[in-house]
Amino acid sequence: MVNERAITLAKRLFSDERLPKLLNLLEDKDVQFSVVREIVDICPDVVTAAVIILGVSLVSYQLSRKGEEHWKWLLSLIRKSTPSGLDDAFRMLKLFVMQSPSLMRLRRSRLGRIDRFIRSFVPAYVNKFPFIWQDLRSIWLLLSREMSSPRDSKTIVFAIKMYYYVLKALEVYINPPMEIPIPADYRVCLVSLTSGIVSAYPRPTGPKEYRSLARLLKAKKQGLVRSVWADICGCVNVPPLRIDSLLWIFGGIIDHNDMQFPLCEQSLSNLLTGDSLRYGMVLLKFLMNDIRIAW
């Protein structure tokens, strides 16, 4: 059930003039962006880096490890064997699927997805590269079409977020299109619940119940989560893919600290300083509002 009062409060808090600066800071501190930036520096060209990042994004589901560990393992693989071009990129994608401890489940289906990506998307991307490489919307539509996946599917929109990071690493600064929805992953679903934006009855009484409901929301109600955040982002004129970085980092803080507010405050203090920290604390309190009410 959607909580309109919480949504109204979210729109007010996210319309703060400090939000753009905070988003830039959080993106720069995002482990995923740090990994992308180094891979872009290591690879010989943009196409090779983009293919590696997009390919890994498409198999980044039902992970056996935390997302941060997942991407760090990819970076360790790239550091050990610098790719010289697309053939190496293809080999590394398959090796990553076969060996990554974060992808212990469903390896065969992931390999099938990588094969399709290499066979269908990559030739189309390379062919159109001079015309579309800075156009997130075109890349989004092309990836959806060539992978025969819905445009709003979590892995497709997550891959576009990571491609946005590729462009940012190249110092190509563009705002993602508003129409690309937020990837409704576990952490986004979790903060949707802990903030009270999405209400559950009876209200969860502790971390275990919040986590269980977040997994259920991710499995059954991704459309609801996407639509709620699309409404909020549309009101404050911030692309959902940019809000996602904030929710992913804050969601990680909330989850990793077992939803204990003092510990979450400390983690945020280790990440931010000054006015960004003060504003971040306001958002943290909002994103944990339902927990504090429940406890």
C-alpha positions in Angstrom: 0.0 0.0 0.0 1.3 3.5 -0.9 1.5 6.1 1.9 0.6 9.4 0.3 1.8 11.4 3.4 5.3 9.9 3.1 5.4 10.5 -0.6 4.5 14.2 0.0 7.3 14.5 2.5 9.7 12.8 0.2 8.9 15.3 -2.5 9.6 18.2 -0.1 12.9 16.7 1.1 14.2 15.8 -2.3 13.4 19.3 -3.7 16.0 20.8 -1.4 18.6 22.8 -3.3 21.4 20.8 -1.7 20.3 17.6 -3.5 22.4 18.0 -6.7 25.6 18.4 -4.8 24.8 15.5 -2.6 24.0 13.3 -5.6 27.3 14.2 -7.2 29.2 13.4 -4.0 27.5 10.0 -3.6 28.0 9.0 -7.2 31.7 9.8 -6.8 31.9 7.7 -3.6 29.8 4.8 -5.0 32.0 1.7 -5.2 30.4 0.8 -8.5 31.5 4.1 -10.0 35.0 3.7 -8.6 35.2 0.3 -10.3 33.8 1.6 -13.6 36.3 4.6 -13.6 39.3 2.3 -13.1 38.1 -0.2 -15.8 37.6 2.7 -18.2 41.2 3.8 -17.5 42.5 0.2 -18.0 40.7 -0.6 -21.2 42.2 0.5 -24.5 39.0 2.1 -25.8 35.5 3.1 -24.8 33.8 0.2 -26.6 35.8 -2.5 -24.7 35.1 -0.9 -21.4 31.4 -0.4 -22.1 30.9 -4.0 -23.3 32.5 -5.3 -20.1 30.4 -3.0 -17.8 27.1 -3.6 -19.7 27.7 -7.4 -19.9 28.4 -7.7 -16.2 25.4 -5.5 -15.4 23.1 -7.9 -17.3 24.1 -10.8 -15.1 24.1 -8.9 -11.8 21.0 -10.5 -10.3 20.4 -12.9 -7.4 24.0 -12.3 -6.2 25.6 -14.5 -3.6 27.6 -11.6 -2.2 27.1 -7.9 -1.6 27.0 -5.7 -4.7 30.2 -3.9 -3.6 32.1 -7.2 -3.4 30.7 -8.3 -6.8 32.1 -5.3 -8.6 35.4 -5.3 -6.7 35.9 -8.9 -7.9 35.4 -7.9 -11.5 38.0 -5.1 -11.0 40.5 -7.6 -9.6 40.0 -9.8 -12.7 40.6 -6.9 -15.1 43.7 -5.8 -13.2 45.2 -9.3 -13.5 44.7 -9.5 -17.3 44.3 -6.1 -19.1 41.9 -6.6 -22.0 43.3 -5.5 -25.4 40.0 -5.4 -27.3 36.6 -7.0 -27.7 37.8 -10.6 -27.9 39.4 -10.2 -24.5 36.3 -8.5 -23.2 34.2 -11.5 -24.3 36.6 -13.9 -22.7 36.6 -12.0 -19.4 32.8 -11.8 -19.3 32.5 -15.6 -19.6 35.4 -16.1 -17.1 33.7 -13.7 -14.6 30.4 -15.6 -14.8 32.2 -18.9 -14.3 34.5 -17.9 -11.5 32.9 -15.0 -9.6 31.9 -16.0 -6.0 29.0 -13.6 -6.3 27.5 -15.6 -9.2 27.5 -19.1 -7.7 23.9 -19.7 -8.7 22.4 -19.9 -12.2 25.8 -19.8 -14.0 24.4 -21.6 -17.0 21.6 -19.2 -17.6 24.0 -16.2 -17.0 26.3 -17.7 -19.6 23.4 -17.9 -22.0 22.6 -14.2 -21.4 26.3 -13.3 -22.1 26.2 -15.3 -25.3 23.1 -13.4 -26.5 24.6 -10.1 -25.5 27.8 -10.8 -27.5 25.8 -12.2 -30.4 23.1 -9.6 -30.6 23.8 -6.4 -28.8 27.5 -5.9 -29.3 27.5 -5.9 -33.2 24.6 -3.5 -33.2 26.3 -1.2 -30.6 29.6 -1.2 -32.5 27.8 -0.4 -35.7 25.9 2.5 -34.2 28.6 3.6 -31.8 29.6 6.9 -33.5 26.0 8.1 -33.5 24.6 6.8 -30.1 27.5 6.3 -27.7 26.5 9.5 -25.6 22.8 8.9 -26.0 21.5 7.0 -23.0 18.0 6.7 -24.3 19.2 5.1 -27.6 21.5 2.7 -25.7 18.5 1.8 -23.4 16.2 1.0 -26.3 18.9 -0.9 -28.2 19.8 -3.0 -25.2 16.2 -3.8 -24.5 15.5 -4.8 -28.1 18.6 -6.9 -28.7 18.2 -8.7 -25.4 14.4 -9.2 -25.9 13.8 -7.8 -22.4 11.2 -5.2 -21.3 12.6 -1.7 -21.1 11.7 -1.4 -17.4 13.3 -4.7 -16.4 15.7 -4.4 -13.5 18.8 -5.6 -15.2 18.2 -3.5 -18.3 17.8 -0.2 -16.4 20.6 -1.1 -14.1 22.9 -1.7 -17.1 22.0 1.8 -18.3 22.8 3.3 -14.9 26.2 1.6 -15.2 26.6 3.0 -18.7 25.9 6.4 -17.3 28.8 5.8 -15.0 31.0 4.9 -18.0 30.1 8.3 -19.5 30.8 10.1 -16.3 34.2 8.3 -16.0 34.9 9.8 -19.4 33.9 13.2 -18.2 30.8 13.2 -20.4 28.3 14.7 -18.1 24.7 14.2 -19.1 21.4 13.7 -17.2 19.8 10.4 -17.7 16.3 10.6 -19.3 13.4 11.0 -16.9 11.6 8.1 -18.6 14.2 5.5 -17.6 12.9 4.0 -14.4 14.7 3.3 -11.2 16.1 -0.3 -10.9 13.8 -1.7 -8.3 16.4 -3.9 -6.5 16.5 -5.1 -3.0 17.9 -2.0 -1.4 15.5 0.3 -3.2 12.6 -1.9 -2.1 14.0 -1.9 1.5 14.2 1.9 1.8 10.7 2.1 0.2 9.5 0.2 3.2 11.7 1.6 5.9 10.7 5.2 4.9 7.1 4.3 5.0 6.6 5.3 1.3 5.3 1.7 0.8 3.4 0.6 3.9 3.0 -3.0 5.1 0.2 -4.1 7.5 0.8 -5.2 10.1 3.9 -3.0 10.3 7.2 -5.0 10.5 8.6 -5.2 14.0 12.3 -5.7 13.2 15.1 -6.0 10.6 14.2 -9.6 9.7 10.6 -8.7 8.7 11.7 -5.6 6.8 14.2 -7.7 4.8 11.7 -10.4 4.1 9.1 -7.9 2.9 11.8 -6.1 0.7 12.5 -9.4 -1.0 8.8 -10.0 -1.5 8.3 -6.4 -2.9 11.2 -7.0 -5.3 9.8 -10.3 -6.5 6.1 -9.3 -6.7 5.7 -5.5 -6.8 8.6 -3.9 -8.7 6.1 -1.9 -10.8 4.7 -0.3 -7.7 8.2 0.7 -6.5 9.1 2.1 -9.9 5.9 4.1 -10.2 6.3 5.6 -6.7 9.8 6.8 -7.3 8.9 8.0 -10.8 6.3 10.2 -9.2 8.7 11.6 -6.6 11.5 12.1 -9.2 9.1 13.7 -11.6 7.9 16.2 -9.0 11.5 17.3 -8.1 12.8 17.0 -11.7 15.6 14.6 -10.8 16.1 11.5 -13.0 15.3 8.2 -11.3 18.7 6.8 -12.2 20.4 9.5 -10.2 18.2 9.1 -7.2 19.0 5.4 -7.4 22.6 6.0 -6.4 21.5 7.8 -3.2 18.9 5.1 -2.3 21.4 2.3 -3.1 24.1 3.8 -0.8 21.7 4.7 2.0 19.9 1.3 1.7 23.3 -0.4 2.1 24.0 1.7 5.2 20.7 0.8 6.7 20.9 -2.9 5.9 24.6 -3.4 6.8 24.0 -1.7 10.2 21.0 -3.9 11.0 18.7 -0.9 10.9 20.2 0.6 14.1 19.9 4.3 13.7 23.0 5.3 15.8 25.2 3.0 13.7 23.7 4.3 10.5 24.5 7.8 11.6 28.1 6.9 12.2 28.4 5.2 8.8 27.0 8.3 7.1 29.4 10.5 9.1 32.3 8.5 7.8 31.0 9.1 4.2 30.0 12.8 4.2 31.0 16.1 5.8 29.7 19.6 6.3 26.4 20.7 4.8 26.1 17.5 2.8 26.3 15.5 6.0 23.6 17.6 7.6 21.3 17.2 4.6 22.2 13.5 4.4 21.2 13.1 8.1 17.8 14.6 7.3 17.3 12.1 4.4 18.6 9.2 6.6 16.0 10.0 9.3 13.3 10.1 6.6 14.4 6.9 5.0 14.3 5.2 8.4 11.2 6.9 9.6 9.0 3.7 9.6 11.6 1.8 11.6 11.8 4.5 14.2 8.1 4.6 14.5 7.9 0.8 14.8 10.6 0.7 17.5 
